[in-house]
Amino acid sequence: MKKLNIYFAIIAILLCVFVIFKKNDLTFHALISLFAITPHSEVFDFNAADRIAKQKLNSKFVPTPVYKIPGLDGISFEDYRQIEYKPDVAIWKNLALPYQLHFFHPGHIYSNGIRIYEVIEEKPVEIPYDSSRFHFGNLPLTDDFFELSKKLQYTGFRVHYPINQKEALEEFLVFQGSSYFRALSKNQVYGLSGRGLAINTGPEGEEEFPIFESFYIKRPEKNDSSILIYAIMNSESVAGAYEFYVTPGEITTIDIRAKIYLRKKIKRLGLSPITSMFLYGESNIPILGNIHPEIHDSDGLLTYLGEDNWEWRPLINPKKTKLTTIELNHPKGFGLIQRDRKFKSYQDEKLLYHRRPSVWVEPKGDWGKGDLYLLEFTTNLDSDDNVTIFWEPNIPPNLKEGYEFQYKLSYTDKSPDSHQLGKTTSYYKGIDPLFPKEKMLTLYFTGDFLKALDAKTELKAIIKNDMIPADQIRYQIEKIRELDQWRLQIWHSSPIEVSNWKVHLEKENQKITETWIYRDGISK
């Protein structure tokens, strides 16, 4: 009798599933997603997300749906901005919560549909696509659009919070496109982007862009100062679970926990990738006769190797694609920094480059031995993100075994507070009219310690070049009182065009500045 009851129960369950399937016009892939959380999962947390990732790993990779909508696919970014999410239908708008959610519509270059869930009382509830949530401006929608829209999905979302004014909710966090995301601190404007993972990123071969195919956003409480977001990553080479603990404010931070599983061997695995733009800086000639003195989202790569060992590498727009490898074992921190915060350096009231965020990456725990990569490719357009950094472990994860790592992102206006050494503010290349047969580099240094030094203080420059002998290099250091900075001028007569400089200042044999590392002769 018990066996018969079990038999009838199974039939009843299958009939229910069939009815749901027909009634909701679900695809097989969508049906599977209904059972993505295993029955024993009582709460949705990182472990639940990890279980979903492992289920993805153990099944055939299925790409997210791609929506090529006539009249919307491939339109310009300016036209895409006509598609506006209606603020009055924001998720959580009428719940008196500190956060609200808006969604992004397919169009422009964004065609991959994703699934978005709200986690309510520890249970995920899908937020279905609804075309009535959007204004489409003057875009030419086809007659069958609203019928087509019944099967669409969102392509991303953004989070609003009173980050600048207590009573005004403003966008400060965006997830859209592959595994890209951007965030803002108070008084900042969008610039560089974070990414969940970089796969086979480099000048050779084809890069793979894993995608966050679903998000689980926990409904916040009224007094929550942070918001919790889970994401499921999937691609031909990797499946993974991510946790984003986001705290907006004067310095917005994102604490990230990730566990990934490789489906197959890959050429290069990049953790905590950051993507930015550098067109030209103060030492370069403006590209295509541009009227702005400088154009960049970041002007340097800062790395911290422990103790007082800080290194600053000015970014470049290279003549051809350049991949720089930096040995960075047991990394303490690294990031792309927008150090120049003066409006007069950019003179752009529209794009506000002086207010772009810097991002500092702090690994949690010991990441072990590995290398930091800096990829720069040539461009003439400020719309191209032509700079990417990422860290790769020396020992890659074993196939299909979980590889967990954690780190913190801080969206700052400056270098980390722990960086107390003097910093390079700018550099220039040229020829001294008094010594026309020599080339000259001019560096400026600043910092609280340097500012306090008397102009008569004797400082020493430690200058190394991998191609130019030391006896062909001479220098002079002086304090420029009007700038409250120290200027280092370097002369050399070598015909060498391509070389690498390493420079820092010392006082009484004690290092007082970061090390300035410059790759000479490869910039446009």
Secondary structure, DSSP 8 states (H G I E B T S, - for coil): -HHHHHHHHHHHHHHHHHHHHHHTT--HHHHHHHT-S-TT--S-SHHHHHHHHHHHHTS------B---TTTBT--HHHHTT-EE-GGG-BTGGGT-S-EEEEE-SBBTB-B--EEEEEETTEEEE----GGGEE-TT----TTHHHHGGG----EEEEEEEEEETTEEEEEEEEESTTEEEE--TT-----EEES-EES-SSSS--B--EEEEEEEE---TT-SSEEEEEEEE-SSEEEEEEEEEE-SSSEEEEEEEEEEESS--S-EEEEEEEE-EEE-TTS--GGG-SSS-EES--EEEEE-STT-EEEEE---BSS-EEEEEE-SS--EEEEE-----GGGT--TTT-GGG--EEEEEEES---SEEEEEEE---S-TTS--EEEEEEESS---TTS-EEEEEEEEEESSS-TT--SBEEEEEEEE--TTSTTSEEEEEEEE-HHHHHS-TT---EEEEEESSS-GGGEEEEEEEETTTTEEEEEEEE-----SEEEEEEEEETTEE-B-EEEEEET-B-
